[in-house]
Amino acid sequence: MNIEYLNETCNCMPIDPGRVAATIAGGSLALQTSLAQRPVMFAGSPVFLSPADLSDMQAQVSSIEKILYTPDFEELLFNRCNDQHSELAQPICRGESTPGLFMGYDFHMTREGPRLIEINTNAGGAFIVHNLYNSLSDMPVCGEKWGGASDPAWMFTMVIKEWQHAGRHGIPQTLAIVDEAPQTQFLHPDFVLAQQYFEDYGIQVYVADPAEMNFHNGSLTLDGEVIDLVYNRLTDFYFTQPAQRVLRNAWTSNAVVVSPSPEHHARFADKRNLALLTTQPYLLREPLSGADPVLSTIPRTWIVTADNSAELWQNRKGLFFKPADGFAGRGAYRGAKMTRRVWSDILQLKDGSYVAQEQVQAPSRWIDASGKALKYDVRAFTYDGEIKLLTARVYQGQTTNFRTPGGGFAPVVLLGNDTSKSLL
């Protein structure tokens, strides 16, 4: 079956975003209000995916994570990461022993298969998407299965594994979901759903700004309560701002488990890593079975420097420019539309502040009977190199934005009956 054709032409399985929001909110008036203020949280249609593409995505995730733990890469990682943040008291990279919670691998689907666009450690929306699938449980699915996790306890299990990877025993008694001014964040409903989810498993959960926390006598506290584990949603990835220093001090002192941590971002989500994987193959001095074919599918990426700036400018129309530590499309530019002024501003930054990535066109999804087509990408939430949950983000514009009517988080429908059963 031609999945591309199906996504572009099939106005099937329409989804009522209002009904989804009402089902998810249940009897919570606060959650109802929060979701109502975000009318483009849920897309109007699912996105179709083939099991072959899912298998390919899993192969890429597995191989990339294997590469990112090789001694060659770790040497580069530690040197770059600790030199970059040497102005702060403690080294930021020190050999983190945990896989990292809610990793996100974002793909554009092409005729040649899925192409990895970026890796995120602050990949938001897992709890919204988990509940999105639950809200559609009575909806007939015209494929083999939904792209949701088959085990409702998978997120709790992941947190326990993370806790134990960090050398702790039992389960954490307290968990803080941390972001700057969390009530003002677009994904605040995700925090609320996460809080409800973990409290159902007996963990005391807080949603907090790090400015509300204290680190004293070897403990991270919030309103006098000792915090065991921080689910980190901050986009100050290295805790460089004064308000984040309390977390940095608690984490570097091993007083609290923080995940994802600054080192998770440095290992996985720093966009310069894509350049190392695609244009500097000396990283692969150790033989890695199946690594070369996987690397060839990643869009080629270059670290922007003064030495290659002229060539990158000349070839800019086929490139996409992103900050090395960027997120949510901020500071990203399509080369074909980038002005000389913007390019000049980028070149004023320190070498390595930006990367240039081969542009891969986003696929299309037909949203309604008017024939309106929007773009989409597919996000795979992973843990320890395994895909656990799939969603698509449907949008219009340069990058995903949750501002397009008909767009938002979309469920994924897996068509066919082969290896998808073993992956989700």
Secondary structure by P-SEA (a helix, b strand, c coil): ccaaaaaaccccccccaaaaaaaaacccaaaaaaaaacccccccbbbbbbaaaaaaaaaaaaaaaaaaacaaaaaaaaaaaaaaaccccccccccccccccbbbbbbbbccccccccccccccccaaaaaaaaaaaccccccccccccccccaaaaaaaaaaaaaacccccccbbbbcccccccccaaaaaaaaaaaaaaaccbbbbbbccccccccccccccccccccccccccccccccccaaaaaaaaaaccccccccaaaaaacccaaaaaaaccccccccccccaaaaaaaaccccccccccaaaaaaaacccbbbbcccccccccccccccccaaaaaaaaacccccbbbccbbbbbbbbccccbbbbbbbbbbbbccccccbbbbbbbcccccccccccccbbbbbbcccccccccc
